[in-house]
């Protein structure tokens, strides 16, 4: 159960109930925490973390963009993540790293540059009743009236807590209209991304996705593009007009929890035969990679010994 989980907190492994912060902390009041969500998979040689080094690099990039300092080196952070997985005896699930300012603060600027690091490891089925939607079932998507944060307003490349209010209001709007997920346009009117997901479209056997610059540099998005190219699939990254959402033969979302999630309906348009053949092909390859069954991408997995 979740209350029995062990948490890494600032150099120590502590019980779940001890992983707390004061309500008046800067990160709680100002949304100044940065984080990463990483998947853990069962393989024949034991549990393995998907693209841990890439996630750690992005965490350092978030800190750099927000003038923050992480108290640990990259490999020390990797060991903290692996250590949390081992102490919770997990074979699969998710890891969330949250780096934050725990100190009391009322000013808009944080009291210091150095962050506190925490690492949580969970098995969604055991701890929170599951997460995500089955691949074969797919999802429904609503094109939100809310626009993606403009990169001239905040560094959207940073995976910061405050930035996710944007995706939250889009998802709330979608839910009120009877849909499960949202897709936002950017401030120029081109397709951006979902509330917490990257968006992919397939047209004429070409895989298309919005270019980075107005969307998060998603690790899963990057992995899908690399995997698709290995299958000989033509890929395009660039500005995509919203009309393509109603012309594409296949649409899917991607994120850490589900990697590839087919879209079966977008607004009033129902997608025939979702998941489509190209969506299915990419999903099967990623499943093989995450399960340790693909030697070409074996360096994507960080084994927990």
N, C-alpha and C positions, 0 to 999 in steps of 0.2 A: 504493500500500500504506500501511497505517496508520503504519509507521515513517517514512514520508516526509512526514507531515502537519506543518504549522506550527501552533504553539499561541501564543495570546496569554497572557502571564504578567506581570502587574504592570507594564504599560506597554511591554513589549517583545514582539516576535514571535520565538519561539525554536523550535529543532528539537524534535520529539516526545520524543526521549530526554532532553532537558534539563528537561522538565516534571515535576519530582520534588519530593518533600517528605520530610523525615526521619520515620522510623517513630515517633519519640518526640514528634512534633508534637501539639499539643492537639487538633486536628481529627481526627487519626487515632485517638488514644487515647480521645477523649470523644464522637466523632460530631458535633462542633460545626460542621460545614460546612453551608452552605445552597447550594441549586442551582436551576437551571432547565433543562429540556429543551425545545428549540424545533425546529419542523420547517422545512425549507427545500424550496421547490418550484420546478419548472421552469415558466416562463410564456413567452408569446410575446415579451415584452420583456426577458427575462433572468431569472435566479434571484431569488426573493422569499422573505422570511422571514415566517412566519405569526404575526400578532399579537405582534410583537416588543415594542411599547410596553406591552401588557398584561402580558407576562412580566417586563419590567423593573419595572413597578409592583409586581408580586407579590414580586419579589426584594427591593425596598425594604421591603415590608411584613414579610417574613420577618426581615429585619435589625432592624426596629423592635421586633418582638415578642420578639426574643432579645437586645436591647440591644447590637446590633452596629452598626458603622459601615462603610459602603462608601466607598472612596477616590475614586470617580468620580461625576460627575453623571449624570443619566439619559441625556442625549444622548451623552455620552462613552462610556457603556456600549453604546449602540446602535452607535456607530461602531466600537468594539472588536469587536463581534460581526460586523458587516458586513466589517470589515477581515480578520478571520480567514477568513471565507468566501472573500473575493477571493484571499487569499494561497494558499488551497488549491485554487483554480480549480474550485470545486464548483458544480454546477447543481441538485442536489437532495441531500437527506440530512437529517442532524440536527446540532443544535448543543447542546452542554452547557456551561453556565456553572457553575463551582464556585468558591465564595468561602469561604476557609478561614483558619485561624490556623496558619501554618507553624512558629511558634516551639516550641522544646522546652518542655514543661510537664508537671508531675506533679500540680499542684493541679486541683481540679474547676473553678475559675474560670479563664477564659482570661487570658493575660498582658497583653492589651490589648484595646481595643474594635475597632480598625480591622482589616479583613480584607484578605487578598490575593485578587486576582481572576484567574481563569484562564478561558479560552474555548477549547473544542475544537470542531472541525467535521469531520464524517465523512460518507462515503457508505457506508451499511451493506453494500451489495452488493459494493463494492470492498474494504472494509476489514475486515468481520467476518462475511462470508458470509451477509448478509441478516438481517432482523429481522421479527418479527411473523408473522401468519398471513394467508393470502389471504382476502379478503372472502367469496367464494363458499363457501369451505370452512368458515368459522366456527370456533367454539371450544367446548370443554366446560368446565363450571363446577361446582365443588363448594362447598356451603355450609359454610364453615369453623366449627369449634368455637371458634376464637380470636375474641375480640371486638375491635372497632375501639377504638383508644385513646380514653379518655374525655377530653373537652375540659377537664375539671377537673384533669387530671393534668399535661398539657403543652399548649402552644399548637399544636394540630393544624393550625391555619391556616398555620403556618410550614412551608415546604418544606425541612426539615432532615434531614440524613442519618440521625441517630439515630432519627427517627420511622419510618423505613422498615424497621426490624427487625420491626415489627408486620405489615406486608404480606408480608415475607419468610417468616415462620413460617406464615402462612396459605397462601401459595403452595406451600411445602414439604409441608404437610399434604395439599393438593389433589393434588400430584404423587404422593405415596405411595398415594393412593386411586385413581390412574389418570386424573386429570383435568388439564387444561392450565392452568386459572385458578381463582381462588377468589373468593367473595363473603363478606364479613364482615357480621355484625350489630353494632349498637352496644351499649353496656352496658345500654340499656333494652329491647333485644330487637327493634329495628326494623332494616330493611335499611340498611346504611351504604354500603360500596363494595368494590371489589376490592383486590388487593394493591397495584397501582399504577394502577387504572382506576376511572372512575365507572361507575355502573350505571344503566341505563334500562330501563323496562318499558312495554309498550303493552297497554292493555286498553280495549275499546270505543272504539277510535280516539283515545284520549287518551294522550299521552306523559307518563310519570311518572318522577320521580327523587327520591332523598332530598334534603331541604333541607340547605343549608350550616349549619354549626354543629357538626355531628358528622363532617363530611367535608371534604376539601380543597376550596378554591375553585378548581376546575380550570378552566383557560382553555378547554380543549376542551369541557367540560361547558357552560360559559357560551355558547360559540359554537353548540353544537347547539341549545340552547334558543332563542337568537335566530334561528337559521336556521329552526327548526321553526315558530316563530310567524309568520315571513314567508311560510310556505306555508299559513297558516291552520290549523295543527294546534293543538289545545287542549293546553296544558301544565299540569302540576301539580307543585309542589315541596312536600314535606312528609314526615311520618312515614309510612313504608310498612311494613305488617305482612309478615312473611316468607312468609305463605301466598300472597301475590301472586306470588311466584316460581313457584308451581305452578298459577296461574290465568291469568297474563298470556298473551296471544296471541303476543307477540314480546318478546324480551329482547336487549339488546345492551350491550356494554361500550364505553367510549371512553377514549382517551388520546392523547398527542401522536404516538406512532409510527403508529397506524392509524386515528385519528379515530372510525370506527365499525366494531365487530367483532361480528357476529351470534353469538348463543349458540344452538348446535344441540342441546345437552343440558345439563340442570342436575340434578345427582344422578341419580336413576333416570328422570327425565322427559326424553323426547326431544321436541324442538320440531319440529312438523310445518312443512314448507315454509319453513324458515329459509334465507336471510334473508327476513323478511316484507315486505309492500308498503310499510309506513311506514318501516321500517328502511332499505329500499333507496332510498326517496325522499330521506330525510335524507342518506344517504351520497352520493348523486349530486349533491345541492346542494353539500355540502362539497367534493367533488372539483372542481366547477366553480369555487367560490370560491378554493380553493388553487391552481388552475391559472390564475387571473387571468381567468376567463371569466364573471364575474358583477359587473356594475358597481355593484350595490346594496351589495356588501360589499367594494369595492375598497380601502377604507381599512384593511382587515385585513391587507393585504400591505405589507411594507416592502421596496422594491426595492433590490437590491444593484447599484449602478451601476459 
